[in-house]
Amino acid sequence: MPEPRLVVLTAPSGAGKTSIARRVLQAFPNMRFSVSATTRPPRPGERNGVDYYFLSEEAFRELIRDGQFVEYEEVYPGRLYGTLRSEIDAASRAHPVLLDIDVKGALRIKERFGEEALAIFIKPPSLEVLADRLRTRGTENAAALAERLERARMELTYEDRFDAVVVNDDLERATAETLNLVRSFLSRP
């Protein structure tokens, strides 16, 4: 059985983890992206099986019952997210897998895989900056924005439980710091 190598990026929504994840994948061509499953509807331009596996709540819960998730979480009321076992089964030293997942899910992956997983918390410079980024993104109404910011406050209390914290106050610097952490992790014996 090959030893898995998992790189886990997590952050409050809007902190920039997906932008950094894309750059990590560009820098490490042997790395594969773990597509998460969700019950939320797709946003404009999102594709099933590429951005997420978009599932009904019933289908998601059936996969839970069948033991098909390595981790899952009800991130927002009625919005389940999870990592399918099939997405990380092939992870190895030669072909690591990158996960871009929520904070609690990232902690579960770290607990389960220990030293074979590098868990990086991408932190916004402040809640105010995070709120501005979410407003600029324009995908949330006022109630959803308030809900995301409340969740972000909670998620920020977990930052000290990760292998590293990268403050995304400048995307280029945060990306470079993340790439250095990943490079070091992947070159470890």
C-alpha positions, -999 to +999 in steps of 0.1 A: +000+000+000+016+033-011+020+060+016-004+088+007+008+124+004-020+149+010-017+186+009-047+203+025-055+239+021-082+254+043-095+288+051-126+308+058-146+314+026-131+343+006-096+340+021-081+330-012-074+293-008-088+284-042-066+309-059-036+296-041-047+260-048-047+266-085-011+279-083+000+249-063-014+226-089+004+245-117+037+243-098+034+206-091+023+188-123+022+153-106-003+166-080-040+158-085-069+179-072-094+162-050-129+173-062-152+177-032-188+167-031-215+192-021-253+196-019-251+233-028-262+243-063-235+251-088-226+288-093-225+302-128-196+285-148-191+257-123-190+222-138-200+189-121-170+166-116-146+195-122-154+221-096-175+199-073-196+168-075-230+184-071-253+160-054-288+160-039-290+158-002-304+123-005-275+111-027-250+127-003-265+110+027-266+077+009-228+080+003-224+088+040-243+056+049-222+036+025-189+049+041-178+066+009-165+098+026-132+103+043-147+134+059-178+155+055-194+184+072-226+204+071-208+237+066-239+258+063-275+247+072-286+223+045-252+226+027-231+194+030-195+192+018-172+162+018-142+144+005-150+111-013-126+082-004-122+076-042-106+111-046-077+103-023-073+065-027-046+069-053-026+095-034+011+086-032+045+101-028+048+102-066+013+115-071+002+136-041-034+149-039-044+185-031-076+191-010-092+225-009-117+219+020-134+235+050-117+239+083-133+211+102-129+187+073-092+196+071-087+188+108-103+154+102-080+147+074-050+157+095-061+135+124-066+106+101-034+108+080-010+125+105+024+132+090+013+121+055-009+152+053+003+188+053-025+210+065-022+247+057-046+274+071-049+304+047-058+333+069-073+366+057-055+397+070-086+407+089-124+401+090-129+435+074-108+425+044-125+392+042-159+409+042-148+432+014-135+402-007-168+384-002-188+415-012-166+420-043-171+384-053-209+392-055-220+356-049-238+362-016-268+382-005-267+401+028-279+372+049-255+347+033-226+372+037-234+376+074-236+338+078-202+334+061-186+361+083-200+344+114-186+311+103-152+328+095-150+341+131-154+305+144-130+291+118-103+316+128-102+301+163-089+268+148-058+283+131-033+271+157-043+235+151-027+234+116+008+226+104+012+261+091-007+294+088-002+316+057-016+351+059-030+361+025-025+398+027-007+397-007-016+368-031+019+366-046+037+364-013+011+340+002+014+318-029+052+318-026+051+309+011+026+281+004+047+267-025+078+266-002+058+247+025+045+222-001+079+217-017+095+211+017+067+186+026+069+167-007+107+164-005+107+149+030+118+113+032 
